[in-house]
Amino acid sequence: MYEIFGKYGAIRQIRVGSTKETRGTAYVVYEDIFDAKNAVDHLSGFNVQNRYLIVLYYNPAKMKAKASLKEQEESLRKMQEKFGVDGQQHPAPAR
């Protein structure tokens, strides 16, 4: 990763996702924002080992919204359990 991303500037750190939710992701932190922009511009869609890179800027607000979505999903699951609903659509009974 340092070899690929290092071509665009000095890297402060690279963090690779290790949980179920972050598997397949990595955070590359550059020393300079202009280097990060250059990497985003040149590496988005780049093919590495038959996989295409999706390179984005980190957005804390978006990550918070994702956490909120998890909370909503958990709340929905609890309501489904409480009311005995499985969350699937079933055909209407024949008349």
VMD Tcl script that draws the C-alpha trace (Angstrom):
set ca {
  {0.00 0.00 0.00}
  {2.86 2.35 0.78}
  {4.24 1.65 -2.69}
  {0.97 2.56 -4.44}
  {-0.13 5.53 -2.30}
  {3.38 6.79 -1.54}
  {3.82 7.90 -5.15}
  {1.52 10.85 -4.42}
  {3.20 12.24 -1.32}
  {4.50 11.66 2.19}
  {2.29 9.29 4.18}
  {1.80 9.78 7.91}
  {0.06 6.43 8.48}
  {-2.02 3.69 6.91}
  {-4.71 1.96 8.94}
  {-6.27 -1.23 7.57}
  {-9.78 -2.26 8.63}
  {-9.83 -5.34 10.82}
  {-13.48 -5.71 11.89}
  {-16.38 -7.22 9.97}
  {-17.65 -3.73 9.08}
  {-14.27 -2.35 7.97}
  {-12.80 -5.39 6.19}
  {-11.53 -4.40 2.76}
  {-11.01 -0.75 3.70}
  {-7.96 1.26 4.62}
  {-7.31 4.81 5.75}
  {-4.29 6.49 4.21}
  {-3.26 9.65 6.06}
  {-1.05 12.03 4.10}
  {1.13 14.77 5.54}
  {-0.34 17.29 3.09}
  {-3.98 17.68 1.96}
  {-2.85 18.41 -1.60}
  {-1.10 15.03 -1.74}
  {-4.34 13.38 -0.60}
  {-6.26 15.18 -3.36}
  {-3.69 14.08 -5.91}
  {-4.04 10.46 -4.75}
  {-7.85 10.62 -4.91}
  {-7.71 12.09 -8.41}
  {-5.27 9.49 -9.74}
  {-6.09 6.29 -7.85}
  {-9.90 6.16 -7.98}
  {-10.67 3.25 -10.29}
  {-7.05 2.00 -10.31}
  {-6.84 -1.79 -10.67}
  {-4.76 -3.63 -8.04}
  {-4.68 -7.44 -8.11}
  {-7.89 -7.55 -10.19}
  {-9.75 -5.27 -7.77}
  {-10.62 -1.65 -8.41}
  {-9.81 0.94 -5.78}
  {-12.45 3.35 -4.57}
  {-10.59 6.28 -3.08}
  {-12.60 8.81 -1.06}
  {-12.00 11.51 1.50}
  {-12.84 10.60 5.08}
  {-16.13 12.22 6.10}
  {-16.79 12.13 9.88}
  {-20.41 13.29 9.47}
  {-21.13 10.41 7.11}
  {-19.54 7.93 9.52}
  {-21.74 9.25 12.34}
  {-24.82 8.79 10.17}
  {-23.74 5.19 9.56}
  {-23.60 4.62 13.33}
  {-27.06 6.13 13.61}
  {-28.28 3.66 10.98}
  {-26.97 0.79 13.12}
  {-28.95 2.15 16.06}
  {-32.10 2.32 13.90}
  {-31.59 -1.25 12.70}
  {-31.16 -2.45 16.29}
  {-34.32 -0.60 17.34}
  {-36.25 -2.16 14.44}
  {-35.00 -5.64 15.37}
  {-36.16 -5.16 18.97}
  {-39.62 -4.01 17.81}
  {-39.89 -7.01 15.49}
  {-39.12 -9.33 18.41}
  {-41.55 -7.51 20.70}
  {-44.47 -7.78 18.27}
  {-43.58 -11.18 16.80}
  {-42.94 -9.87 13.29}
  {-40.25 -11.44 11.13}
  {-39.84 -8.47 8.77}
  {-40.67 -10.49 5.64}
  {-43.60 -9.97 3.27}
  {-46.04 -12.86 3.08}
  {-48.74 -13.48 0.49}
  {-52.26 -12.51 1.47}
  {-54.43 -15.45 2.53}
  {-56.74 -16.85 -0.20}
  {-60.39 -15.79 0.10}
}
mol new
graphics top color blue
foreach p $ca { graphics top sphere $p radius 0.5 }
foreach p [lrange $ca 0 end-1] q [lrange $ca 1 end] { graphics top cylinder $p $q radius 0.2 }
display resetview
